[in-house]
């Protein structure tokens, strides 16, 4: 597997504040790490010259982009139709609930078309990820 084979793209809705965006990407990164294949990781532990240890990171590029909420929702739905992509999404309910039980209840009581997404992360073959996110702008703190 080569660096250029796979890609990870985080997507943030354009109107999300930086502090919320970091929270969204943090939570989604944990989900992607948990549910991705083992191939996503590079070397699991790195050892420095002083024999200190450091956890390894993804061996594939990970970029953060931004897009309008309406486009984000559309692209999440399209990505979920591709069985080769791992898709972690972040509905607004994830921000508005405190416990996992509250979140489970909030999501269970909403129709999919009622959900408002703040972000998502896609992981998969670079071609499949680029098909969804290729025209998105890079996210930056403004």
Biotite code that builds the C-alpha atoms (Angstrom):
import biotite.structure as struc

atoms = struc.array([
    struc.Atom([0.000, 0.000, 0.000], chain_id="A", res_id=1, res_name="UNK", atom_name="CA", element="C"),
    struc.Atom([1.363, 3.403, -1.020], chain_id="A", res_id=2, res_name="UNK", atom_name="CA", element="C"),
    struc.Atom([0.771, 6.839, 0.472], chain_id="A", res_id=3, res_name="UNK", atom_name="CA", element="C"),
    struc.Atom([-1.105, 7.878, -2.678], chain_id="A", res_id=4, res_name="UNK", atom_name="CA", element="C"),
    struc.Atom([-3.570, 4.944, -2.628], chain_id="A", res_id=5, res_name="UNK", atom_name="CA", element="C"),
    struc.Atom([-5.947, 6.158, 0.065], chain_id="A", res_id=6, res_name="UNK", atom_name="CA", element="C"),
    struc.Atom([-7.105, 9.493, 1.417], chain_id="A", res_id=7, res_name="UNK", atom_name="CA", element="C"),
    struc.Atom([-8.907, 10.910, 4.431], chain_id="A", res_id=8, res_name="UNK", atom_name="CA", element="C"),
    struc.Atom([-10.909, 14.105, 4.064], chain_id="A", res_id=9, res_name="UNK", atom_name="CA", element="C"),
    struc.Atom([-12.594, 15.944, 6.894], chain_id="A", res_id=10, res_name="UNK", atom_name="CA", element="C"),
    struc.Atom([-15.430, 18.212, 5.834], chain_id="A", res_id=11, res_name="UNK", atom_name="CA", element="C"),
    struc.Atom([-16.732, 21.096, 7.934], chain_id="A", res_id=12, res_name="UNK", atom_name="CA", element="C"),
    struc.Atom([-19.850, 23.142, 7.176], chain_id="A", res_id=13, res_name="UNK", atom_name="CA", element="C"),
    struc.Atom([-18.811, 26.689, 6.254], chain_id="A", res_id=14, res_name="UNK", atom_name="CA", element="C"),
    struc.Atom([-20.755, 28.367, 9.056], chain_id="A", res_id=15, res_name="UNK", atom_name="CA", element="C"),
    struc.Atom([-19.296, 26.266, 11.892], chain_id="A", res_id=16, res_name="UNK", atom_name="CA", element="C"),
    struc.Atom([-17.069, 28.160, 14.345], chain_id="A", res_id=17, res_name="UNK", atom_name="CA", element="C"),
    struc.Atom([-13.448, 27.030, 14.711], chain_id="A", res_id=18, res_name="UNK", atom_name="CA", element="C"),
    struc.Atom([-13.910, 25.705, 18.259], chain_id="A", res_id=19, res_name="UNK", atom_name="CA", element="C"),
    struc.Atom([-16.860, 23.562, 17.154], chain_id="A", res_id=20, res_name="UNK", atom_name="CA", element="C"),
    struc.Atom([-15.007, 22.445, 14.000], chain_id="A", res_id=21, res_name="UNK", atom_name="CA", element="C"),
    struc.Atom([-12.136, 21.115, 16.088], chain_id="A", res_id=22, res_name="UNK", atom_name="CA", element="C"),
    struc.Atom([-14.584, 19.227, 18.285], chain_id="A", res_id=23, res_name="UNK", atom_name="CA", element="C"),
    struc.Atom([-16.328, 17.758, 15.234], chain_id="A", res_id=24, res_name="UNK", atom_name="CA", element="C"),
    struc.Atom([-13.071, 16.608, 13.614], chain_id="A", res_id=25, res_name="UNK", atom_name="CA", element="C"),
    struc.Atom([-11.804, 15.192, 16.916], chain_id="A", res_id=26, res_name="UNK", atom_name="CA", element="C"),
    struc.Atom([-14.879, 13.041, 17.511], chain_id="A", res_id=27, res_name="UNK", atom_name="CA", element="C"),
    struc.Atom([-15.086, 11.900, 13.898], chain_id="A", res_id=28, res_name="UNK", atom_name="CA", element="C"),
    struc.Atom([-11.380, 11.006, 13.857], chain_id="A", res_id=29, res_name="UNK", atom_name="CA", element="C"),
    struc.Atom([-11.903, 8.657, 16.783], chain_id="A", res_id=30, res_name="UNK", atom_name="CA", element="C"),
    struc.Atom([-14.814, 7.014, 14.949], chain_id="A", res_id=31, res_name="UNK", atom_name="CA", element="C"),
    struc.Atom([-12.826, 6.606, 11.723], chain_id="A", res_id=32, res_name="UNK", atom_name="CA", element="C"),
    struc.Atom([-9.861, 5.211, 13.657], chain_id="A", res_id=33, res_name="UNK", atom_name="CA", element="C"),
    struc.Atom([-12.071, 2.700, 15.421], chain_id="A", res_id=34, res_name="UNK", atom_name="CA", element="C"),
    struc.Atom([-13.949, 1.480, 12.363], chain_id="A", res_id=35, res_name="UNK", atom_name="CA", element="C"),
    struc.Atom([-11.264, 1.676, 9.677], chain_id="A", res_id=36, res_name="UNK", atom_name="CA", element="C"),
    struc.Atom([-9.167, -1.238, 8.550], chain_id="A", res_id=37, res_name="UNK", atom_name="CA", element="C"),
    struc.Atom([-5.755, -1.742, 10.134], chain_id="A", res_id=38, res_name="UNK", atom_name="CA", element="C"),
    struc.Atom([-4.146, -0.498, 6.920], chain_id="A", res_id=39, res_name="UNK", atom_name="CA", element="C"),
    struc.Atom([-4.976, 3.110, 7.815], chain_id="A", res_id=40, res_name="UNK", atom_name="CA", element="C"),
    struc.Atom([-2.214, 3.295, 10.398], chain_id="A", res_id=41, res_name="UNK", atom_name="CA", element="C"),
    struc.Atom([1.470, 3.665, 9.739], chain_id="A", res_id=42, res_name="UNK", atom_name="CA", element="C"),
    struc.Atom([3.892, 2.210, 12.259], chain_id="A", res_id=43, res_name="UNK", atom_name="CA", element="C"),
    struc.Atom([1.989, 1.886, 15.552], chain_id="A", res_id=44, res_name="UNK", atom_name="CA", element="C"),
    struc.Atom([4.747, 3.152, 17.842], chain_id="A", res_id=45, res_name="UNK", atom_name="CA", element="C"),
    struc.Atom([7.620, 5.447, 16.903], chain_id="A", res_id=46, res_name="UNK", atom_name="CA", element="C"),
    struc.Atom([10.747, 5.484, 19.051], chain_id="A", res_id=47, res_name="UNK", atom_name="CA", element="C"),
    struc.Atom([12.926, 8.567, 19.256], chain_id="A", res_id=48, res_name="UNK", atom_name="CA", element="C"),
    struc.Atom([16.685, 8.681, 19.804], chain_id="A", res_id=49, res_name="UNK", atom_name="CA", element="C"),
    struc.Atom([16.175, 8.963, 23.586], chain_id="A", res_id=50, res_name="UNK", atom_name="CA", element="C"),
    struc.Atom([14.036, 5.798, 23.546], chain_id="A", res_id=51, res_name="UNK", atom_name="CA", element="C"),
    struc.Atom([10.848, 7.796, 24.090], chain_id="A", res_id=52, res_name="UNK", atom_name="CA", element="C"),
    struc.Atom([7.721, 6.420, 22.467], chain_id="A", res_id=53, res_name="UNK", atom_name="CA", element="C"),
    struc.Atom([5.154, 8.223, 20.335], chain_id="A", res_id=54, res_name="UNK", atom_name="CA", element="C"),
    struc.Atom([1.933, 6.832, 18.880], chain_id="A", res_id=55, res_name="UNK", atom_name="CA", element="C"),
    struc.Atom([2.002, 6.576, 15.100], chain_id="A", res_id=56, res_name="UNK", atom_name="CA", element="C"),
    struc.Atom([-0.446, 8.323, 12.812], chain_id="A", res_id=57, res_name="UNK", atom_name="CA", element="C"),
    struc.Atom([-2.348, 7.553, 9.637], chain_id="A", res_id=58, res_name="UNK", atom_name="CA", element="C"),
    struc.Atom([-0.122, 6.613, 6.749], chain_id="A", res_id=59, res_name="UNK", atom_name="CA", element="C"),
    struc.Atom([-2.441, 8.393, 4.322], chain_id="A", res_id=60, res_name="UNK", atom_name="CA", element="C"),
    struc.Atom([-3.040, 12.110, 3.697], chain_id="A", res_id=61, res_name="UNK", atom_name="CA", element="C"),
    struc.Atom([-5.676, 13.744, 5.889], chain_id="A", res_id=62, res_name="UNK", atom_name="CA", element="C"),
    struc.Atom([-6.977, 17.139, 4.812], chain_id="A", res_id=63, res_name="UNK", atom_name="CA", element="C"),
    struc.Atom([-9.771, 19.309, 6.161], chain_id="A", res_id=64, res_name="UNK", atom_name="CA", element="C"),
    struc.Atom([-12.157, 21.038, 3.769], chain_id="A", res_id=65, res_name="UNK", atom_name="CA", element="C"),
    struc.Atom([-15.259, 23.198, 3.989], chain_id="A", res_id=66, res_name="UNK", atom_name="CA", element="C"),
    struc.Atom([-18.556, 23.259, 2.137], chain_id="A", res_id=67, res_name="UNK", atom_name="CA", element="C"),
    struc.Atom([-22.045, 24.738, 2.525], chain_id="A", res_id=68, res_name="UNK", atom_name="CA", element="C"),
    struc.Atom([-24.368, 22.721, 4.786], chain_id="A", res_id=69, res_name="UNK", atom_name="CA", element="C"),
    struc.Atom([-26.762, 21.930, 1.949], chain_id="A", res_id=70, res_name="UNK", atom_name="CA", element="C"),
    struc.Atom([-23.919, 20.539, -0.166], chain_id="A", res_id=71, res_name="UNK", atom_name="CA", element="C"),
    struc.Atom([-22.471, 18.682, 2.845], chain_id="A", res_id=72, res_name="UNK", atom_name="CA", element="C"),
    struc.Atom([-25.702, 16.783, 3.390], chain_id="A", res_id=73, res_name="UNK", atom_name="CA", element="C"),
    struc.Atom([-25.917, 15.880, -0.301], chain_id="A", res_id=74, res_name="UNK", atom_name="CA", element="C"),
    struc.Atom([-22.300, 14.661, -0.373], chain_id="A", res_id=75, res_name="UNK", atom_name="CA", element="C"),
    struc.Atom([-22.695, 12.607, 2.818], chain_id="A", res_id=76, res_name="UNK", atom_name="CA", element="C"),
    struc.Atom([-25.665, 10.814, 1.247], chain_id="A", res_id=77, res_name="UNK", atom_name="CA", element="C"),
    struc.Atom([-23.690, 10.183, -1.951], chain_id="A", res_id=78, res_name="UNK", atom_name="CA", element="C"),
    struc.Atom([-20.660, 8.924, -0.011], chain_id="A", res_id=79, res_name="UNK", atom_name="CA", element="C"),
    struc.Atom([-22.804, 6.509, 2.002], chain_id="A", res_id=80, res_name="UNK", atom_name="CA", element="C"),
    struc.Atom([-23.960, 4.922, -1.254], chain_id="A", res_id=81, res_name="UNK", atom_name="CA", element="C"),
    struc.Atom([-20.362, 3.924, -2.043], chain_id="A", res_id=82, res_name="UNK", atom_name="CA", element="C"),
    struc.Atom([-19.571, 0.688, -0.167], chain_id="A", res_id=83, res_name="UNK", atom_name="CA", element="C"),
    struc.Atom([-15.836, 1.366, -0.589], chain_id="A", res_id=84, res_name="UNK", atom_name="CA", element="C"),
    struc.Atom([-15.943, 4.504, 1.566], chain_id="A", res_id=85, res_name="UNK", atom_name="CA", element="C"),
    struc.Atom([-15.952, 4.710, 5.337], chain_id="A", res_id=86, res_name="UNK", atom_name="CA", element="C"),
    struc.Atom([-18.179, 7.660, 6.247], chain_id="A", res_id=87, res_name="UNK", atom_name="CA", element="C"),
    struc.Atom([-18.396, 9.219, 9.704], chain_id="A", res_id=88, res_name="UNK", atom_name="CA", element="C"),
    struc.Atom([-20.942, 12.035, 9.908], chain_id="A", res_id=89, res_name="UNK", atom_name="CA", element="C"),
    struc.Atom([-21.689, 14.574, 12.619], chain_id="A", res_id=90, res_name="UNK", atom_name="CA", element="C"),
    struc.Atom([-25.323, 15.658, 12.901], chain_id="A", res_id=91, res_name="UNK", atom_name="CA", element="C"),
    struc.Atom([-25.989, 18.755, 15.018], chain_id="A", res_id=92, res_name="UNK", atom_name="CA", element="C"),
    struc.Atom([-27.580, 16.508, 17.675], chain_id="A", res_id=93, res_name="UNK", atom_name="CA", element="C"),
    struc.Atom([-24.090, 15.300, 18.555], chain_id="A", res_id=94, res_name="UNK", atom_name="CA", element="C"),
    struc.Atom([-23.242, 18.818, 19.667], chain_id="A", res_id=95, res_name="UNK", atom_name="CA", element="C"),
    struc.Atom([-26.528, 19.436, 21.470], chain_id="A", res_id=96, res_name="UNK", atom_name="CA", element="C"),
    struc.Atom([-26.570, 16.312, 23.659], chain_id="A", res_id=97, res_name="UNK", atom_name="CA", element="C"),
    struc.Atom([-24.481, 15.566, 26.726], chain_id="A", res_id=98, res_name="UNK", atom_name="CA", element="C"),
    struc.Atom([-24.529, 11.797, 27.157], chain_id="A", res_id=99, res_name="UNK", atom_name="CA", element="C"),
    struc.Atom([-24.470, 8.906, 24.731], chain_id="A", res_id=100, res_name="UNK", atom_name="CA", element="C"),
    struc.Atom([-27.973, 7.921, 25.838], chain_id="A", res_id=101, res_name="UNK", atom_name="CA", element="C"),
    struc.Atom([-29.279, 11.406, 25.006], chain_id="A", res_id=102, res_name="UNK", atom_name="CA", element="C"),
    struc.Atom([-27.569, 11.248, 21.602], chain_id="A", res_id=103, res_name="UNK", atom_name="CA", element="C"),
    struc.Atom([-29.005, 7.819, 20.789], chain_id="A", res_id=104, res_name="UNK", atom_name="CA", element="C"),
    struc.Atom([-32.488, 9.093, 21.683], chain_id="A", res_id=105, res_name="UNK", atom_name="CA", element="C"),
    struc.Atom([-32.093, 12.358, 19.733], chain_id="A", res_id=106, res_name="UNK", atom_name="CA", element="C"),
    struc.Atom([-30.975, 10.561, 16.558], chain_id="A", res_id=107, res_name="UNK", atom_name="CA", element="C"),
    struc.Atom([-33.634, 7.864, 16.904], chain_id="A", res_id=108, res_name="UNK", atom_name="CA", element="C"),
    struc.Atom([-36.340, 10.543, 17.018], chain_id="A", res_id=109, res_name="UNK", atom_name="CA", element="C"),
    struc.Atom([-35.297, 12.304, 13.795], chain_id="A", res_id=110, res_name="UNK", atom_name="CA", element="C"),
    struc.Atom([-35.893, 11.363, 10.189], chain_id="A", res_id=111, res_name="UNK", atom_name="CA", element="C"),
    struc.Atom([-32.725, 11.384, 8.097], chain_id="A", res_id=112, res_name="UNK", atom_name="CA", element="C"),
    struc.Atom([-33.982, 14.329, 6.049], chain_id="A", res_id=113, res_name="UNK", atom_name="CA", element="C"),
    struc.Atom([-34.379, 16.342, 9.279], chain_id="A", res_id=114, res_name="UNK", atom_name="CA", element="C"),
    struc.Atom([-30.724, 16.026, 10.288], chain_id="A", res_id=115, res_name="UNK", atom_name="CA", element="C"),
    struc.Atom([-28.450, 19.050, 9.959], chain_id="A", res_id=116, res_name="UNK", atom_name="CA", element="C"),
    struc.Atom([-24.814, 18.052, 9.495], chain_id="A", res_id=117, res_name="UNK", atom_name="CA", element="C"),
    struc.Atom([-21.892, 20.032, 10.879], chain_id="A", res_id=118, res_name="UNK", atom_name="CA", element="C"),
    struc.Atom([-19.189, 17.809, 9.418], chain_id="A", res_id=119, res_name="UNK", atom_name="CA", element="C"),
    struc.Atom([-18.034, 14.441, 8.168], chain_id="A", res_id=120, res_name="UNK", atom_name="CA", element="C"),
    struc.Atom([-14.908, 12.428, 7.467], chain_id="A", res_id=121, res_name="UNK", atom_name="CA", element="C"),
    struc.Atom([-14.520, 10.183, 4.440], chain_id="A", res_id=122, res_name="UNK", atom_name="CA", element="C"),
    struc.Atom([-11.842, 7.505, 4.105], chain_id="A", res_id=123, res_name="UNK", atom_name="CA", element="C"),
    struc.Atom([-11.131, 5.287, 1.148], chain_id="A", res_id=124, res_name="UNK", atom_name="CA", element="C"),
    struc.Atom([-9.440, 4.992, -2.213], chain_id="A", res_id=125, res_name="UNK", atom_name="CA", element="C"),
    struc.Atom([-8.253, 8.390, -3.361], chain_id="A", res_id=126, res_name="UNK", atom_name="CA", element="C"),
    struc.Atom([-10.373, 8.199, -6.521], chain_id="A", res_id=127, res_name="UNK", atom_name="CA", element="C"),
    struc.Atom([-13.589, 7.562, -4.564], chain_id="A", res_id=128, res_name="UNK", atom_name="CA", element="C"),
    struc.Atom([-12.864, 10.272, -1.981], chain_id="A", res_id=129, res_name="UNK", atom_name="CA", element="C"),
    struc.Atom([-11.904, 12.828, -4.649], chain_id="A", res_id=130, res_name="UNK", atom_name="CA", element="C"),
    struc.Atom([-15.130, 12.101, -6.532], chain_id="A", res_id=131, res_name="UNK", atom_name="CA", element="C"),
    struc.Atom([-17.052, 13.394, -3.497], chain_id="A", res_id=132, res_name="UNK", atom_name="CA", element="C"),
    struc.Atom([-14.719, 16.109, -2.162], chain_id="A", res_id=133, res_name="UNK", atom_name="CA", element="C"),
    struc.Atom([-12.544, 17.124, -5.100], chain_id="A", res_id=134, res_name="UNK", atom_name="CA", element="C"),
    struc.Atom([-13.988, 20.627, -5.514], chain_id="A", res_id=135, res_name="UNK", atom_name="CA", element="C"),
    struc.Atom([-14.221, 21.533, -1.836], chain_id="A", res_id=136, res_name="UNK", atom_name="CA", element="C"),
    struc.Atom([-12.126, 24.414, -0.500], chain_id="A", res_id=137, res_name="UNK", atom_name="CA", element="C"),
    struc.Atom([-9.490, 23.817, 2.146], chain_id="A", res_id=138, res_name="UNK", atom_name="CA", element="C"),
    struc.Atom([-10.746, 24.783, 5.602], chain_id="A", res_id=139, res_name="UNK", atom_name="CA", element="C"),
    struc.Atom([-8.896, 27.482, 7.481], chain_id="A", res_id=140, res_name="UNK", atom_name="CA", element="C"),
    struc.Atom([-9.515, 29.593, 10.534], chain_id="A", res_id=141, res_name="UNK", atom_name="CA", element="C"),
    struc.Atom([-10.627, 33.003, 9.366], chain_id="A", res_id=142, res_name="UNK", atom_name="CA", element="C"),
])
